[in-house]
Amino acid sequence: MHTFHDFITSFWRESLKTFKIMSRNKMGLFGFIMTLLIILISFIGPLLWPPETSANVAQINKGSSPEHWLGTDFQGQDNLRKIINGGRDIVTIALVTGVLSMLIAVVVGSFSAFIGGRVDSILMEFVNIWLTIPKFPLLAVLATVLALKDVVMLSVLMALLDWPALARQVRSQVLSLKSREYIEAATMLDLGTPRIVFRELLPNMMSFIAISTIFEMTHAIYQQTGLVFLGIVPYSSANWGVMISAAERRGVLFNPQAAWSILAPMAAIVLFQLALVSFARSLDEVFNPRLRTGV
Amino acid sequence: MSEPLITLEHVTRTFTVKGQTIKAVDDVNLTIPQGEMLCLVGESGCGKTTTGKMIAGLLPTSAGRILYHGKDIATIAGNDRKAYRLGVQMVHQDPYASLNPTQTIYDILAAPLQHHGFTRGEYETKRRICHLLEIVDLTPPDDFLEKYPHQLSGGQRQRVSVARALTVLPTFIVADEAVSMVDVSIRISLLNMFARLKDEMGVGVLLITHDLALAKYFAWEGRIGVMYLGRLVEIGPARQVVEHPQHPYTQVLLSAIPEADPDATRAKPRVALRSTDMPSLLRLPTGCTFHPRCPVFAGEVCENIVPPLEKANWGSEAACHLVHANES
């Protein structure tokens, strides 16, 4: 029991320390809080404000008003409520694609760098060829052929398409790090491979990994939005991409009155992206002690 | 003389670069007794760092053997392997690259201590770390524990590197140009620190340097080995090598060291080289590799036959056809 208590206290201490470092960068703190808020609202919001089920013909394409802060859409439904209900898909796509593609990239990239020789050449040649294929058209074709039903499947598909570029970057990072003198020193001190990988190598790559993951997340959001906009990914669920697509189909582009219906989901996407990117900035400071000022 | 700690037997190391083979270290024989201060000097590219890395086990040899307490380090196993792995440590040249930037000084020093069970618990580890920091003159130690490497100066980092090597109680430290990148004012105190390690902990040190003046200061009680294009051309007690250099290459090197007094420098007899160009490692000269530049070049024998390292005068050994021991 004693060790469990120790673990909890040290966990708290570390979290507090991390938060302190993060709060030094105002932009980063904003990003962190915003990201957390968007995730919370996306998952808890729908329970409090479930989606409207019926159209409201009296209120079609209205602008902002005290009752409808972000206006109403072509069915007379409240845009804000739709945005609250449409966040979960976007967040899921961002998390699953970002984390999964980075995970594959880290495993393959470091494997390639450590094994070297022929295995490395073959893997990297594959990646090179892969990089020449235009990814978005391929994704569009695959998504059509596979007739994806839910967002998790779509996220997995995007992750499978996107990992090679990341793997290449991870490989070059590992190649540069593994010959550093402090790694040599750790080898001479016989600290063991797990320790060298997890305590010496990975922490030096963490800021790179975190930031790449976040950029992959933003990339995935744009791809999903694009697919929905093209009408390739099914409409079944309501999310921000679907909202844009639906608004566009209803001729919003030619109807100034309906601008709210397309601007609101766009703003939501931009805000989430902005939050993620600012969050990445403060993560950089957490993982790289050299960037911390005033310690 | 005590039992040799490290023995190099015909050690050779080749590298293949774009299909061409380069001999970085060629047939080096060396015996290092326990607690010796040995200095390897030579120009850049002469194989001194490669030799150091092979002794530290970071590079395998291409031919020949390295023995630690009489056991070949390439095939050593079990407890002997562990004794060797921890017994021989290295301090790198670049103090800015040799410490992990994401760890505090405490983390860096605690890892080997705890991993190998030298200390148990946080209190004991901290006490040992403070003691180590005091040994390397980082006082008061408490000021350094929570610092990151980037918050220290080059000299301080180099001291942390030495402290890290000392965590596992080594018997031998390879210091590869360990003082070359720090301020001149810090060098002497670092060298003195190494000397103290020998006196207090019995740690032998191999200092690799291109600076003969530094070697002279460092190895005053020990030996100096001079390397040229992968071969050990002269080795002997430091004082004798400096005052009575046997090999013509050593003589040239010594004559090129400027003295603090400009008049003395001017008055110093200069030994002129026949050529100032360093031969390419890809096309090593035949015979004695120094012959194209040698001031005392003696024709065919130098061009064709590799001179063996043989006993010369003043307790030194030299690899030169023209140097013979005076039997007196």
Interface residues (C-beta under 8 A of the other chain):
Chain A: R180 E181 Y182 E184 A185 A186 T187 M188 L189 D190 L191 G192 R195 R199 E200 P203 N204 M206 F287 N288 P289 R290 V295
Chain B: A56 G57 L58 K82 R85 L86 V88 Q89 M90 H92 D94 A97 S98 L99 N100 P101 T102 Q103 A111 P112 H115 H116 Y148 H150 Q151 S161 R164 A165 T167 V168
